[in-house]
Amino acid sequence: MHTTKRNRYALALTAATLLMGCSSISTAEYQPAMEKALDALLVAERALENASRDKGGHRAEALWHVRAAIRETRKGIRYDNRH
């Protein structure tokens, strides 16, 4: 296939754009401890959601705290990936 100078330029520009997009993704560092904590919190959230509701409000309170911990853990991961 014969490519013109314009087609090669467009192809190079597209490739560069894709690579720039990929480079921002690859800057995210794997954080095994935070990921493990997040996984455990998500399991705890599901367990609390499935538990019976006759706990005097303590199940609901625990669920609130677990969800807050999930939010904070995700914020911590995002913060570390940006700094």
C-alpha positions in Angstrom: 0.0 0.0 0.0 1.4 3.3 -1.1 1.3 6.0 1.7 1.5 9.7 0.9 3.5 12.1 3.0 0.1 13.4 4.5 -1.0 9.8 5.4 2.4 9.1 7.1 2.1 12.3 9.0 -1.5 11.5 10.1 -0.4 8.0 11.1 2.5 9.3 13.1 0.3 11.9 14.8 -2.3 9.2 15.7 0.5 6.9 17.1 1.9 9.8 19.1 -1.5 10.6 20.6 -2.1 7.0 21.5 1.3 6.7 23.1 0.8 9.9 25.1 -2.5 8.5 26.4 -0.9 5.2 27.3 2.0 6.9 29.1 -0.3 8.6 31.5 -1.9 5.3 32.3 1.4 3.6 32.8 2.5 6.2 35.4 0.1 4.6 37.9 2.2 2.6 40.3 1.0 -0.8 41.5 0.3 -0.6 45.2 0.0 -4.1 46.5 -0.8 -3.2 50.2 -3.4 -0.6 49.3 -5.0 -2.9 46.6 -5.1 -5.8 49.1 -6.7 -3.5 51.7 -9.2 -2.3 49.1 -10.1 -5.9 48.2 -10.6 -6.8 51.8 -12.8 -3.8 52.4 -15.0 -4.7 49.4 -15.4 -8.2 50.8 -16.3 -6.8 54.2 -18.8 -4.5 52.5 -20.5 -7.4 50.7 -20.6 -9.4 54.0 -22.2 -6.6 55.9 -24.7 -6.0 53.1 -25.7 -9.7 53.3 -25.9 -9.8 57.1 -29.2 -9.8 58.9 -30.4 -6.3 59.9 -31.2 -7.1 63.6 -28.0 -5.7 65.0 -29.3 -2.6 66.8 -28.0 -0.3 64.2 -24.4 -1.6 64.5 -24.4 -3.4 61.2 -25.5 -0.2 59.4 -22.8 1.8 61.3 -20.1 -0.7 60.4 -21.2 -0.5 56.8 -20.9 3.3 56.8 -17.4 3.0 58.2 -16.3 0.4 55.7 -17.6 2.5 52.8 -15.8 5.5 54.2 -12.6 3.4 54.4 -13.2 2.3 50.8 -13.4 5.9 49.7 -10.3 6.9 51.7 -8.3 4.0 50.4 -9.2 4.8 46.8 -8.3 8.5 47.4 -4.9 7.4 48.8 -4.2 5.3 45.8 -5.1 8.1 43.4 -3.0 10.6 45.5 0.0 8.4 45.4 -0.4 7.9 41.6 -0.4 11.6 41.1 2.6 12.6 43.3 
